[in-house]
């Protein structure tokens, strides 16, 4: 890779082909080499092709990996049993794992995997999808994967201890002003304990905290949301329906913000792509999986230095998952914040009860000095080729 190779371009798409995984094994295979990079020619992006591998190739040590490329890896990370979903590493080195069912709990696990984790019922009983951290305030935000889900906020009594605290659900008016209402019976299934006046979200998915904003996705309506934590305002950043049939991002799922403030959204469905939303609100695919029709893209994450992107195909090509590593170069310098939501908030469909539940006093509304919500303005869509399947 030459020194003048441009950094990741929103128009470029890397197409990753099918993978033959081996159950229970761990390996890594180079699939693109030094020519598999981004941004060289928007009209003809490089293609990363992952061949079938039998027998499984040996692990490629990190120091031997060429700059630019993609690797496939397979490993059994969590014992079978409870259905779990995407949750992050905590700042203190443990791992949160959530159960995706109506009686689901969050479990705090050790990275070494010495147990199935300690249940944390204070974080709510519902179909857990994802959680993100606002460490400055010591709060957690959680999504719920049902068609009438809610966005939750958890404030621990004694941070960073997560065993006790206050669980709340978001409420928002049509102008996007946010209040937080106490969850009713948080140790009981929330699907049977909905808080009147709370905001309903159609299939909560990935969530990420960055620069005092919480970004999260809802798959039922193909939206990316932006919660301004400091201003207590909610807006829609991306809405596929408003763009129409040519929307570059559908099947929204997991989400991650890079060091350069680019938002990467993985698709469950759609074209099985990871799509970038730049700080300038340009939207275009970056990576596409080919031959994984019964799967979905999960767990996008960057290395600490921002140079490598990791993600998984949940079921691969044969029902067994595979994890990929993509080396850019990705841009890592941040010159401003990520894109901000500009769409007005659609009215909630949750029933509103003028009489709050006993003891359920709403959080005071935000100050009138909070900035107004900018009215709807479609994110610009990047034109050009979106990748070729070869």
C-alpha positions in Angstrom: 0.0 0.0 0.0 1.5 3.3 -1.1 1.8 6.3 1.2 -0.5 8.3 -1.0 -3.4 5.8 -0.9 -6.5 7.9 0.1 -8.2 7.0 3.4 -11.6 5.4 3.6 -14.0 6.8 1.1 -17.7 6.6 1.7 -18.2 5.6 -1.9 -16.0 2.5 -1.7 -17.4 -0.9 -1.0 -15.5 -4.1 -0.2 -17.4 -7.2 -1.1 -16.6 -10.2 1.1 -17.5 -13.6 -0.2 -18.6 -16.8 1.5 -16.6 -18.6 4.2 -16.4 -22.3 5.1 -16.2 -22.3 8.9 -15.1 -25.1 11.2 -17.1 -25.6 14.3 -15.3 -24.9 17.6 -11.9 -24.1 15.9 -10.0 -20.9 15.9 -8.0 -19.7 12.9 -7.3 -16.6 10.8 -6.8 -16.4 7.0 -5.7 -13.6 4.8 -8.3 -12.9 2.2 -7.4 -9.6 0.6 -3.8 -8.9 1.2 -2.2 -5.6 0.7 -4.3 -4.7 -2.4 -7.6 -4.9 -0.5 -8.0 -1.3 0.5 -10.6 1.5 0.4 -11.0 4.7 -1.5 -8.8 4.0 -4.5 -11.5 4.3 -7.2 -15.1 5.0 -6.1 -16.4 3.7 -9.5 -14.6 0.3 -9.0 -14.0 -0.5 -5.4 -11.6 -3.3 -4.4 -13.2 -6.7 -3.8 -12.3 -8.8 -0.7 -12.8 -12.4 -1.6 -12.8 -15.1 1.1 -12.2 -18.5 -0.4 -13.2 -21.8 1.2 -10.6 -23.2 3.5 -10.0 -26.9 4.2 -8.0 -27.7 6.1 -8.2 -24.7 8.4 -5.1 -22.5 7.9 -2.8 -21.6 10.8 -3.2 -18.4 12.8 -1.5 -15.4 11.2 0.5 -13.5 13.9 -0.4 -9.8 14.1 3.1 -8.7 13.1 2.9 -10.6 9.9 -0.4 -9.1 8.7 0.0 -6.8 5.8 -1.5 -3.3 6.1 -4.8 -3.3 4.2 -6.7 -6.5 4.0 -9.3 -8.7 5.6 -9.1 -11.8 7.8 -11.6 -14.5 8.7 -11.6 -15.9 12.2 -13.7 -18.5 14.0 -14.0 -19.2 17.6 -16.5 -20.4 20.3 -16.8 -17.5 22.7 -19.7 -18.3 24.9 -21.2 -21.6 26.1 -24.5 -22.7 24.7 -27.6 -22.0 26.8 -29.3 -18.7 27.2 -29.9 -16.6 24.1 -27.6 -13.7 24.4 -27.1 -10.5 22.4 -24.6 -7.7 21.7 -23.3 -5.9 24.7 -20.0 -4.3 25.4 -16.9 -4.5 27.5 -17.2 -2.3 30.6 -14.6 0.4 31.4 -13.5 -1.8 34.4 -12.8 -4.9 32.2 -15.9 -7.1 32.5 -18.4 -7.9 29.8 -22.1 -7.4 29.8 -24.2 -10.0 28.1 -28.0 -9.7 27.6 -30.8 -12.3 27.2 -33.0 -11.5 24.3 -36.4 -12.7 25.6 -39.3 -11.1 27.6 -37.8 -12.4 30.8 -34.3 -11.5 29.9 -31.6 -10.1 32.2 -28.2 -8.6 31.8 -25.3 -10.7 33.1 -21.9 -9.3 34.0 -19.2 -11.7 32.9 -15.4 -11.9 33.3 -13.4 -11.6 30.1 -11.8 -15.0 30.9 -15.2 -16.7 30.7 -14.8 -18.5 34.0 -18.6 -18.4 34.6 -21.9 -17.5 32.8 -21.9 -14.2 34.7 -23.7 -12.5 37.5 -27.3 -11.5 36.8 -28.1 -7.8 37.1 -31.9 -7.6 37.6 -31.7 -3.9 38.4 -31.0 -3.2 34.7 -34.5 -4.4 33.9 -36.3 -7.5 32.8 -37.1 -7.4 29.0 -35.8 -8.5 25.6 -32.3 -7.0 25.9 -30.6 -6.0 22.7 -27.7 -3.7 23.5 -26.3 -1.3 26.1 -24.0 1.7 26.0 -22.1 3.7 28.7 -22.1 7.3 29.7 -19.2 7.1 32.1 -19.2 10.8 32.8 -22.6 10.6 34.4 -22.2 6.9 35.4 -25.4 6.0 33.4 -26.3 3.2 31.1 -28.7 3.3 28.1 -30.4 0.1 26.9 -32.5 -0.9 23.9 -35.3 -3.4 23.8 -35.9 -5.6 20.8 -39.6 -5.8 20.5 -42.0 -4.0 18.2 -43.2 -1.9 21.1 -39.9 -1.6 22.8 -38.6 1.3 24.9 -35.3 3.1 25.5 -34.1 2.7 29.1 -31.7 4.6 31.2 -30.1 3.1 34.3 -28.4 5.2 37.0 -26.5 3.1 39.6 -26.7 4.0 43.3 -23.0 3.6 43.7 -21.1 3.7 40.4 -19.6 1.5 39.1 -21.6 -1.1 41.0 -24.5 -2.2 38.8 -26.4 -4.3 41.3 -28.7 -1.5 42.4 -30.0 1.8 41.0 -32.8 3.6 39.2 -34.3 2.3 35.9 -36.2 4.8 33.7 -37.9 4.8 30.3 -37.7 7.7 27.8 -40.7 9.9 27.0 -40.5 12.5 24.2 -43.0 15.0 22.8 -43.3 15.7 19.0 -40.7 18.5 19.3 -38.2 16.0 20.7 -38.1 17.3 24.3 -37.2 14.3 26.5 -38.3 13.4 30.0 -37.5 10.2 31.9 -40.2 8.2 33.7 -39.5 5.6 36.4 -39.9 2.1 35.2 -42.8 0.2 36.8 -41.7 -3.0 38.6 -38.3 -3.2 36.9 -37.7 -6.7 38.3 -40.8 -7.9 36.4 -41.2 -8.3 32.6 -41.5 -4.8 31.2 -43.7 -5.9 28.4 -46.4 -6.3 31.0 -45.5 -3.1 32.9 -45.5 -0.4 30.2 -45.2 3.1 31.5 -48.0 5.4 30.2 -46.6 8.2 28.1 -43.3 6.5 27.4 -42.0 6.6 23.8 -42.5 3.4 21.8 -39.7 2.2 19.5 -40.2 -0.4 16.8 -37.5 -3.0 17.4 -34.5 -1.4 19.3 -31.1 -2.6 18.1 -27.6 -1.3 18.4 -26.6 1.7 20.6 -23.5 3.8 21.0 -22.5 6.8 23.2 -20.3 9.5 21.7 -19.7 13.2 22.4 -22.6 13.5 24.8 -25.0 11.9 22.3 -26.5 8.4 22.2 -27.0 6.9 18.8 -29.3 3.9 18.4 -31.2 2.0 15.7 -34.7 0.6 15.3 -35.1 -2.2 12.7 -38.9 -2.1 12.4 -38.9 1.3 10.8 -35.2 1.5 9.6 -34.3 4.5 11.6 -31.1 5.7 13.3 -31.9 7.9 16.3 -29.9 10.7 18.0 -30.4 11.4 21.7 -28.7 14.6 22.8 -27.9 13.7 26.4 -26.8 17.2 27.5 -29.8 19.0 25.9 -32.3 16.2 26.5 -33.5 16.2 22.9 -34.4 13.3 20.6 -34.2 13.5 16.8 -34.0 11.1 13.9 -30.7 11.0 12.1 -31.6 8.6 9.3 -34.9 7.4 8.0 -35.0 5.0 5.1 -38.7 5.5 4.4 -38.1 9.2 3.8 -35.4 8.5 1.3 -37.5 5.9 -0.5 -36.7 2.7 -2.4 -33.1 3.7 -3.2 -32.3 4.1 0.5 -28.6 3.0 0.9 -29.2 1.6 4.4 -32.0 -0.8 5.4 -32.2 -3.6 8.0 -30.4 -1.4 10.5 -28.8 -3.3 13.4 -25.6 -2.9 15.3 -23.9 0.5 15.4 -20.4 1.9 16.2 -18.8 5.3 16.0 -15.2 5.4 14.8 -12.3 7.6 16.0 -13.0 9.9 13.1 -16.7 10.4 14.1 -17.9 8.2 11.3 -21.0 6.2 12.2 -21.0 2.6 10.9 -24.3 0.7 10.9 -24.5 -3.1 10.2 -27.4 -4.5 8.3 -29.5 -7.5 9.3 -31.1 -8.0 6.0 -30.9 -5.3 3.4 -27.9 -6.0 1.3 -25.9 -7.4 4.2 -23.7 -4.4 4.3 -21.9 -2.2 6.8 -22.9 1.4 5.9 -21.2 4.6 6.8 -22.8 7.9 7.9 -20.1 10.5 7.8 -20.1 13.7 9.9 -21.3 15.5 6.8 -24.3 13.1 6.7 -23.1 11.2 3.6 -24.5 7.7 3.6 -23.0 4.8 1.6 -22.0 1.1 2.0 -18.5 0.2 3.0 -18.5 -3.7 3.2 -20.9 -6.3 1.8 -21.1 -10.0 2.6 -21.9 -12.2 -0.3 -23.2 -15.8 0.1 -24.4 -15.3 3.7 -28.1 -15.0 2.8 -29.3 -16.8 6.0 -27.1 -14.7 8.2 -26.7 -11.2 9.6 -23.8 -8.8 10.3 -23.1 -8.5 14.0 -20.7 -6.9 16.4 -18.9 -4.2 14.4 -16.0 -2.8 16.4 -12.8 -1.0 15.8 -9.4 -1.7 17.3 -8.3 0.8 19.9 -6.1 2.7 17.4 -9.0 2.8 14.9 -7.0 1.0 12.1 -9.0 -2.3 11.9 -12.7 -3.0 11.8 -14.0 -6.3 13.2 -17.4 -7.8 12.6 -19.1 -11.2 12.4 -21.5 -13.1 10.2 -23.7 -14.6 12.8 -24.5 -17.9 10.9 -21.9 -17.7 8.1 -22.7 -19.7 5.0 -23.5 -23.0 6.7 -25.0 -22.1 10.0 -21.7 -21.6 11.8 -20.5 -18.1 12.5 -17.4 -16.4 11.3 -15.6 -13.2 12.4 -13.8 -10.8 9.9 -11.1 -8.3 10.4 -10.7 -5.5 7.8 -7.7 -3.2 7.8 -8.2 0.1 6.0 -6.5 2.4 6.2 -9.5 4.1 7.9 -9.3 7.7 8.7 -8.7 8.2 12.5 -8.4 12.0 12.9 -11.5 13.7 14.3 -12.2 17.2 13.2 -15.7 17.5 14.6 -18.6 15.5 16.1 -20.5 12.8 14.4 -23.6 13.6 12.3 -26.5 15.0 14.3 -30.2 14.1 14.0 -32.4 16.6 12.1 -35.7 14.8 11.5 -38.6 15.7 13.7 -39.6 12.9 16.1 -42.7 10.9 14.9 -45.5 10.9 17.5 -45.4 8.0 19.9 -47.9 5.2 19.6 -47.7 4.3 23.3 -50.9 5.0 25.3 -50.8 8.2 27.3 -52.2 8.3 30.8 -52.6 11.7 32.4 -52.5 10.1 35.9 -49.0 8.8 36.6 -48.4 5.5 38.3 -48.2 5.6 42.0 -44.9 7.1 43.1 -43.9 7.7 39.4 -42.8 11.3 39.3 -41.4 12.3 36.0 -38.0 13.8 35.7 -38.3 17.6 35.4 -38.4 18.8 31.7 -35.3 20.2 30.2 -34.4 23.9 30.5 -36.1 26.2 27.9 -32.5 27.1 27.0 -32.1 23.7 25.3 -31.4 24.1 21.6 -34.5 23.6 19.3 -34.8 20.5 17.1 -33.7 21.2 13.5 -36.6 20.2 11.2 -36.3 17.4 8.7 -33.5 17.5 6.2 -32.7 14.4 4.3 -29.1 13.1 4.7 -27.3 13.4 1.5 -26.8 10.1 -0.3 -23.5 9.4 -2.0 -23.8 8.6 -5.6 -21.6 6.1 -7.5 -21.0 2.4 -7.6 -21.9 0.5 -4.5 -19.8 -2.6 -5.0 -19.8 -5.5 -7.5 -20.3 -9.1 -6.7 -17.7 -11.1 -8.6 
